[in-house]
Protein backbone atom coordinates (compact mmCIF):
# COMPACT_ATOMS: atom_id res chain seq x y z
CA UNK A 1 0.00 0.00 0.00
CA UNK A 2 2.83 2.37 0.76
CA UNK A 3 4.29 1.77 -2.72
CA UNK A 4 0.98 2.82 -4.23
CA UNK A 5 0.98 6.03 -2.15
CA UNK A 6 4.55 6.81 -3.19
CA UNK A 7 3.72 6.21 -6.87
CA UNK A 8 0.59 8.35 -6.59
CA UNK A 9 2.56 11.12 -4.85
CA UNK A 10 5.28 10.96 -7.51
CA UNK A 11 2.64 11.08 -10.24
CA UNK A 12 1.05 14.16 -8.64
CA UNK A 13 4.51 15.73 -8.17
CA UNK A 14 5.49 15.05 -11.80
CA UNK A 15 2.13 16.42 -12.97
CA UNK A 16 2.63 19.61 -10.96
CA UNK A 17 6.20 20.05 -12.26
CA UNK A 18 5.00 19.39 -15.82
CA UNK A 19 2.20 21.93 -15.38
CA UNK A 20 4.60 24.56 -14.03
CA UNK A 21 7.18 24.00 -16.80
CA UNK A 22 4.47 24.05 -19.47
CA UNK A 23 2.98 27.26 -18.03
CA UNK A 24 6.38 28.97 -17.91
CA UNK A 25 7.16 27.92 -21.49
CA UNK A 26 3.74 29.11 -22.67
CA UNK A 27 4.27 32.45 -20.88
CA UNK A 28 7.64 32.88 -22.60
CA UNK A 29 6.13 31.97 -26.01
CA UNK A 30 3.26 34.43 -25.50
CA UNK A 31 5.66 37.17 -24.50
CA UNK A 32 7.83 36.56 -27.57
CA UNK A 33 4.78 36.46 -29.85
CA UNK A 34 3.48 39.75 -28.41
CA UNK A 35 6.89 41.34 -28.93
CA UNK A 36 6.98 40.14 -32.54
CA UNK A 37 3.46 41.44 -33.14
CA UNK A 38 4.44 44.86 -31.77
CA UNK A 39 7.52 44.93 -33.99
CA UNK A 40 5.40 44.01 -37.03
CA UNK A 41 2.89 46.77 -36.21
CA UNK A 42 5.67 49.33 -35.89
CA UNK A 43 7.11 48.18 -39.23
CA UNK A 44 3.68 48.54 -40.83
CA UNK A 45 3.39 52.08 -39.45
CA UNK A 46 6.89 52.86 -40.67
CA UNK A 47 6.20 51.61 -44.19
CA UNK A 48 2.97 53.61 -44.24
CA UNK A 49 4.85 56.73 -43.05
CA UNK A 50 7.44 56.26 -45.79
CA UNK A 51 4.69 55.74 -48.36
CA UNK A 52 2.90 58.91 -47.28
CA UNK A 53 6.14 60.91 -47.34
CA UNK A 54 7.02 59.50 -50.75
CA UNK A 55 3.66 60.64 -52.14
CA UNK A 56 4.03 64.00 -50.43
CA UNK A 57 7.49 64.46 -51.96
CA UNK A 58 6.16 63.67 -55.43
CA UNK A 59 3.35 66.18 -55.00
CA UNK A 60 5.78 68.77 -53.63
CA UNK A 61 8.16 68.19 -56.54
CA UNK A 62 5.34 68.51 -59.06
CA UNK A 63 4.55 71.99 -57.79
CA UNK A 64 8.10 73.20 -58.37
CA UNK A 65 8.26 71.46 -61.75
CA UNK A 66 5.62 73.95 -62.92
CA UNK A 67 8.24 76.71 -62.72
CA UNK A 68 11.09 74.86 -64.46
CA UNK A 69 11.48 74.87 -68.25
CA UNK A 70 8.51 77.15 -68.69
CA UNK A 71 9.53 77.65 -72.33
CA UNK A 72 8.68 74.02 -73.13
CA UNK A 73 5.30 74.11 -74.86
CA UNK A 74 4.65 70.40 -74.25
CA UNK A 75 4.89 70.69 -70.48
CA UNK A 76 2.39 72.23 -68.10
CA UNK A 77 3.97 75.28 -66.54
CA UNK A 78 3.32 78.50 -64.68
CA UNK A 79 4.80 81.95 -64.99
CA UNK A 80 7.17 82.95 -62.16
CA UNK A 81 4.82 85.74 -61.13
CA UNK A 82 2.39 83.08 -59.88
CA UNK A 83 5.02 81.45 -57.66
CA UNK A 84 3.40 80.95 -54.25
CA UNK A 85 4.63 77.78 -52.49
CA UNK A 86 3.27 78.52 -49.00
CA UNK A 87 0.29 76.16 -49.26
CA UNK A 88 2.29 73.21 -50.59
CA UNK A 89 5.09 73.92 -48.07
CA UNK A 90 2.57 73.84 -45.23
CA UNK A 91 1.01 70.61 -46.48
CA UNK A 92 4.46 69.02 -46.85
CA UNK A 93 5.53 70.15 -43.35
CA UNK A 94 2.30 68.78 -41.82
CA UNK A 95 2.88 65.41 -43.47
CA UNK A 96 6.45 65.39 -42.18
CA UNK A 97 5.33 66.24 -38.64
CA UNK A 98 2.78 63.41 -38.66
CA UNK A 99 5.33 60.80 -39.72
CA UNK A 100 8.77 61.94 -38.54
CA UNK A 101 8.83 59.46 -35.68
CA UNK A 102 9.41 56.64 -38.17
CA UNK A 103 12.15 58.20 -40.31
CA UNK A 104 15.82 57.31 -40.15
CA UNK A 105 18.30 60.01 -39.19
CA UNK A 106 19.54 60.27 -42.79
CA UNK A 107 16.06 60.66 -44.22
CA UNK A 108 15.04 63.06 -41.47
CA UNK A 109 18.06 65.27 -42.22
CA UNK A 110 17.23 65.32 -45.93
CA UNK A 111 13.61 66.26 -45.28
CA UNK A 112 14.61 69.00 -42.85
CA UNK A 113 16.95 70.36 -45.53
CA UNK A 114 14.05 70.44 -48.00
CA UNK A 115 11.84 72.18 -45.43
CA UNK A 116 14.50 74.81 -44.79
CA UNK A 117 14.85 75.41 -48.52
CA UNK A 118 11.05 75.64 -48.69
CA UNK A 119 11.18 78.50 -46.20
CA UNK A 120 13.65 80.30 -48.46
CA UNK A 121 11.23 79.82 -51.33
CA UNK A 122 8.41 81.28 -49.23
CA UNK A 123 10.57 84.36 -48.72
CA UNK A 124 11.29 84.48 -52.45
CA UNK A 125 7.54 84.40 -53.16
CA UNK A 126 6.99 87.28 -50.73
CA UNK A 127 9.77 89.22 -52.44
CA UNK A 128 8.09 88.62 -55.79
CA UNK A 129 4.93 90.21 -54.45
CA UNK A 130 6.73 93.33 -53.28
CA UNK A 131 9.30 93.81 -56.05
CA UNK A 132 8.33 91.42 -58.80
CA UNK A 133 10.92 92.07 -61.50
CA UNK A 134 13.98 91.85 -59.26
CA UNK A 135 13.56 88.18 -58.26
CA UNK A 136 11.73 86.55 -61.18
CA UNK A 137 14.89 85.04 -62.64
CA UNK A 138 15.65 83.37 -59.27
CA UNK A 139 12.47 81.29 -59.25
CA UNK A 140 13.56 78.67 -61.78
CA UNK A 141 17.04 78.34 -60.26
CA UNK A 142 15.63 77.76 -56.75
CA UNK A 143 12.98 75.38 -58.06
CA UNK A 144 15.64 73.30 -59.82
CA UNK A 145 17.67 73.19 -56.62
CA UNK A 146 14.81 71.98 -54.44
CA UNK A 147 13.80 69.44 -57.10
CA UNK A 148 17.30 67.93 -56.83
CA UNK A 149 16.94 67.78 -53.03
CA UNK A 150 13.52 66.15 -53.35
CA UNK A 151 14.88 63.57 -55.82
CA UNK A 152 17.68 62.75 -53.36
CA UNK A 153 15.10 62.26 -50.62
CA UNK A 154 12.96 60.03 -52.87
CA UNK A 155 16.03 57.87 -53.62
CA UNK A 156 16.74 57.61 -49.89
CA UNK A 157 13.21 56.37 -49.19
CA UNK A 158 13.50 53.78 -51.94
CA UNK A 159 16.91 52.69 -50.59
CA UNK A 160 15.69 52.39 -47.01
CA UNK A 161 12.67 50.37 -48.06
CA UNK A 162 14.81 48.16 -50.31
CA UNK A 163 12.93 49.16 -53.47
CA UNK A 164 14.95 49.38 -56.67
Helices and strands as residue ranges (DSSP letters): H 2-65, G 80-82, H 86-99, G 100-102, H 105-130, H 132-161
